[in-house]
Amino acid sequence: MTDPKTHSVIEDAQGLAFGATMAAFGIVLLTHLGMITGQTAGLAVLLSYATGIPFGWVFFAINLPFYWFGYRRMGLSFTVKTFLAVVALSGLSALMPGWIDFSTLNPAFGAVLFGFVSGSALLAIFRHGASLGGIGILALYLQDRTGFRAGHTQLLFDVALFAVALTVLPWQTVGWSFLGAAVVNLVIAINHRRDRYIAT
């Protein structure tokens, strides 16, 4: 009989594929508008804007130091799934701009849409025993160990990142970006509760 508290390999693959695809779509929305986000992805976007290096490469490189921490604290399965999710997001974020074109995208709506899309992406990835690396690993570790919500940890990191962004981007862009990041974190903070779900 299937253990109701675990996901099958196929379920994990589908969940991670969905999460990585939606996360990549979120990045396409974000970068089309010239905005940033929080967490490790936000740092990668900001560095990509500053250096001209594609987001996917920067995001992949930034995550490399966190895998050891993830392995030591969260286990091999978590680390492998996270690595696969990061690779998928890095690759898809490079390909999607050639698949999607926006003739009109209102900044306010775009920021909120990014938040909903990215929040759902992270929920799927979290619920299948992975993260998108970086601060996500630390946020999940703290939630599991202390009960401090993953969304709250990410919000604290975002505040520091957005303070730096204000020195290099127009304040209006940073303001809309903060709206999007706030929506992401609220979606996670409200919905990511292991005690409310059977599957882990």
N, C-alpha and C positions, 0 to 999 in steps of 0.2 A: 504493500500500500504506500502511496506517495505521502511523504511527510508534509503536512500543510504549512509548516513553519519554514520551509525551504523552497527555493525556486529550482526548476530543472535547468539544464544547460541551455535548452532552446529558449526557455523563458528569460534567462539571463541575457542571452544573445539578442533577443528581440528588445528587451528593456534598454540595454546599452546602445543598441543601434538607434532606437527611437531617441534616447537622450542625447547622443552625440549629434544626430541629424538636426534636432530642434535647437541644440546649443549653437551649431554652426549657422543655422538660419538666423538665430538671434544676433550673432556676430555680423552677419551680412547686413541686417537691419541697422545695427549700431554704427558700423563703419561707413555705410552709405550716408548716414546723417552726420558723420564726423564727430560722433559722441564717444564717450568712454563708459566703462562700467567698473564695478568693484572686483575684489578678489584677484586671483592670479591672472585671470583673463583680462581684467582692467589694466593691470600693470603691463601685460603683453601688448594690449592695444596702444597704450600710451607710448611705450618704447617703439612700437611699429611706426606710429606717426612721427616720432622724433628721428628715427634712423632710416626709414624707408624700407626696412627689412620686412618681408611679408609676415603678417600676424602668426600664421601657422608655425613658421620656423621659430619665432620668438617664444611663442607659447610652449612649444615642445622643449626648447632649451631651458626655459625657466623652471619647468617641472622636474628636470633631471635630479636636482639635489633632494627633492622631497620623497623619492621612491624608497630610499633607504629608511627614512623615518616611517614611512607608511608600512614597510615590511616589518620593522622592529615593533611597531605599536599596533598595527591592524592585521598583520598576517600576510602570507603569500597570496592567497586568493584575492584579497582586497587590492593588493599592489598590482597583480597581473591585470585584473579587471580595470583598474584605474589607468594603467599604462595603455591598454587597448582603447579605452574611451578617449584619452588624450590624443593618441595617434589618429583615431577616427575624426575627432574634431579638427585637428590640425590639417588633415587632408581635405576634409569636406569644406572647411572654411576657405581653402585655396580654390576649390573647384566651383563652389556655388555662385560666385559673382558672374560666371559665364553662363549660368543656367537661369538666373533671375534678373529681371530688370524692373526698376521702379520709375514710373514717369511722375508720380506724385506720392509723397510720403510726408504728412504733417509731422513736425517734430514732437509735439505733445502726444499725439496718438502713437507715433513710432516708438517713443520712449516707453509708454505703457504696454504696447504690444510686445516690445522687446522683453519687458519685465515678466509678462505672462508666459511667453514662449520659453524664456530662459529658466524661469522658476519651475515650469513643468518638466523641462529637460533635466534639471538638477534633481528633482524629486524622483524621476525614473531612475537616474543613475544611482542616487543614494539608496533607493529601495532594492536595488540589485547588487548591493554590497560593493560599491565603488564610489569614486568621486572624480572630479576633474583636476585633481592634484592640488599642489600648493596649499593655500589657506584652507581649501576644502578638507584636506586631510586633517589639519589641525582642528578645524571646526567640528568635524565628526568625532574625532578623538575626545575632545572636551565634552561634547554632548553625551557620549557613551560613558565617560568616566565621572562626570560631575553633574550632569543633567542640564548644564548651561546650553541653551538652544543654539544649534548650528547657525541659524539665521542671525542671532545676536552677535556672535563672534565675527561673522562676516561683515556685519554692519560697522563694527568698530574698526576693522581693517579698511573698509571703504571710506570712512571719514578721513583717515590719514591720507589715503590715496587721492581723494578728491581735493584735499588741501594742496597737494603737490600739483594737481592738474590745473588748479586756478592760476598757477604761475606761468602756464604755457598755452592755455586755451581760453577763448572768450568766456566770460562769466555766464552768458546766456546758455552756451553749449554745455558748460559744466552743470548748470541748473537743471536743464532737461535730462542730462545724463544721470544726475542724482535721483531724479524722479524714477527713471527706469531701474536703477539699482535698488531703490527703496521698494519698488514693487516686487522685484526678485526676492529680496530678503523677507518681505512680508508673506509672500507665497510659501516660502520655506518654513518660516517661523510658525505659521498657522497650521501647515499641513504635515510637516515632517515630525511625526510622533510615533515611535516604534510601539508604544503601548496601545495604540489605537488600531493596529493592523495585525493580521494573522501572519502574513508572509513577511520575511525579513530580507 
